[in-house]
């Protein structure tokens, strides 16, 4: 999550990450302290099982995650998140609740910019909902279900 602002959304995303065994990265600045009660409340008692770290800035994150294929989510993208063949180790990046991802990330990564299609009646989905939709699509593609 790139510069998330609302602790409840981040807590809900943390809960989703626990559910799919994914690591949660938070890129500063954050709109809250990571020890806030509301952050942990949204993650309920799952927070203790969450693998998470905070990066001081975007370049710090890139250095720490190493080689990975990165997908950026934006309501301004034209390519659907469902049209991607996700691979193990992919990184999904979501922007802040009020401003999304900064231009410095979306412009240079236009070939990896994805959207979650919605009707014209809303600007975008809630951030935690968007993360859940995209993350579970990636998991669906990567999970082999045996009969």
C-alpha positions as CSV (number, residue, x, y, z in Angstrom):
1,X,0.0,0.0,0.0
2,X,1.5,3.3,-1.1
3,X,0.9,6.0,1.4
4,X,-2.4,4.7,2.9
5,X,-4.3,7.2,4.9
6,X,-7.1,5.3,6.7
7,X,-6.1,2.8,9.5
8,X,-9.3,0.8,9.1
9,X,-8.6,0.1,5.4
10,X,-5.1,-0.9,6.2
11,X,-6.3,-3.2,9.0
12,X,-8.8,-4.8,6.6
13,X,-6.1,-5.3,4.0
14,X,-3.8,-6.8,6.7
15,X,-6.6,-9.3,7.4
16,X,-6.9,-10.2,3.7
17,X,-3.1,-10.7,3.6
18,X,-3.3,-13.1,6.5
19,X,-6.0,-15.0,4.7
20,X,-4.0,-15.5,1.6
21,X,-0.5,-15.8,3.2
22,X,0.7,-12.5,1.6
23,X,3.1,-10.0,3.0
24,X,1.8,-6.4,3.5
25,X,4.2,-3.6,2.7
26,X,3.3,0.0,3.7
27,X,5.1,2.9,2.1
28,X,5.5,6.1,4.1
29,X,4.2,8.6,4.7
30,X,1.2,6.9,6.4
31,X,-1.9,8.8,7.5
32,X,-1.8,7.1,10.9
33,X,0.6,5.5,13.4
34,X,1.0,1.8,13.0
35,X,0.2,1.2,16.6
36,X,-3.2,2.8,16.4
37,X,-6.0,0.9,18.0
38,X,-8.3,1.3,14.9
39,X,-5.6,-0.3,12.7
40,X,-5.4,-3.4,14.8
41,X,-9.2,-3.5,15.5
42,X,-9.8,-3.7,11.7
43,X,-7.4,-6.6,11.5
44,X,-9.0,-8.1,14.6
45,X,-7.0,-10.9,16.3
46,X,-5.4,-11.7,12.9
47,X,-2.8,-9.0,13.2
48,X,-0.4,-11.1,15.2
49,X,-0.2,-13.5,12.2
50,X,0.5,-10.8,9.7
51,X,3.8,-10.6,8.0
52,X,4.3,-6.8,7.4
53,X,6.9,-4.1,7.1
54,X,7.0,-0.4,6.5
55,X,9.3,1.2,3.9
56,X,10.3,4.8,4.2
57,X,9.8,5.6,0.6
58,X,9.2,3.9,-2.8
59,X,12.9,3.4,-3.6
60,X,13.4,1.8,-0.2
61,X,10.5,-0.6,-1.0
62,X,12.0,-1.6,-4.4
63,X,15.4,-2.3,-2.8
64,X,13.9,-4.4,-0.1
65,X,11.5,-6.5,-2.2
66,X,14.1,-7.4,-4.8
67,X,13.2,-8.8,-8.2
68,X,9.5,-9.1,-8.6
69,X,6.9,-8.4,-11.2
70,X,4.9,-5.3,-10.0
71,X,1.3,-4.5,-10.9
72,X,-0.1,-1.0,-10.2
73,X,-3.8,-0.5,-9.6
74,X,-5.5,2.7,-10.7
75,X,-9.0,3.8,-11.7
76,X,-7.4,5.5,-14.7
77,X,-6.0,2.3,-16.2
78,X,-7.5,0.8,-19.3
79,X,-6.3,-2.8,-18.8
80,X,-8.5,-5.0,-16.5
81,X,-7.0,-6.8,-13.5
82,X,-8.7,-10.0,-14.8
83,X,-6.8,-9.9,-18.1
84,X,-3.4,-10.6,-16.3
85,X,-1.9,-14.0,-15.8
86,X,-0.5,-13.6,-12.3
87,X,2.6,-15.4,-11.2
88,X,3.9,-16.5,-7.8
89,X,5.8,-13.6,-6.3
90,X,4.0,-10.8,-8.1
91,X,3.6,-7.6,-6.2
92,X,0.3,-5.7,-6.2
93,X,0.5,-1.9,-5.5
94,X,-2.4,0.2,-4.4
95,X,-2.3,4.0,-3.8
96,X,-3.9,6.1,-1.1
97,X,-7.6,6.4,-0.5
98,X,-7.9,10.0,-1.6
99,X,-5.3,10.4,-4.4
100,X,-4.4,6.9,-5.6
101,X,-0.9,6.3,-7.0
102,X,1.3,9.3,-7.8
103,X,2.0,10.1,-11.5
104,X,5.7,9.3,-11.0
105,X,4.6,5.6,-10.6
106,X,1.7,5.4,-13.1
107,X,3.4,7.2,-16.0
108,X,6.6,5.1,-16.0
109,X,4.7,1.9,-15.4
110,X,1.8,2.3,-17.8
111,X,2.3,-1.2,-19.2
112,X,1.6,-2.6,-15.8
113,X,-1.3,-0.4,-14.8
114,X,-4.5,-2.3,-14.0
115,X,-8.1,-1.3,-13.1
116,X,-11.0,-3.0,-11.5
117,X,-14.0,-2.4,-13.7
118,X,-17.1,-0.8,-12.2
119,X,-20.1,0.9,-13.4
120,X,-20.0,4.6,-14.3
121,X,-22.0,5.5,-11.2
122,X,-19.0,5.3,-8.8
123,X,-15.5,6.7,-9.1
124,X,-13.8,3.7,-7.5
125,X,-14.1,1.0,-5.0
126,X,-13.0,1.2,-1.4
127,X,-9.3,0.6,-1.1
128,X,-9.6,-2.5,1.1
129,X,-12.3,-3.9,-1.3
130,X,-10.0,-3.3,-4.3
131,X,-7.2,-5.1,-2.6
132,X,-9.4,-8.0,-1.8
133,X,-10.8,-8.3,-5.4
134,X,-7.3,-8.2,-7.0
135,X,-5.6,-10.4,-4.4
136,X,-8.2,-13.1,-4.6
137,X,-8.1,-13.1,-8.4
138,X,-4.3,-13.7,-8.2
139,X,-4.9,-16.5,-5.6
140,X,-7.6,-18.0,-7.7
141,X,-5.3,-18.2,-10.7
142,X,-2.4,-19.6,-8.7
143,X,-4.3,-22.2,-6.7
144,X,-4.8,-25.6,-8.1
145,X,-7.8,-27.2,-6.6
146,X,-7.8,-31.0,-6.6
147,X,-11.2,-32.8,-6.7
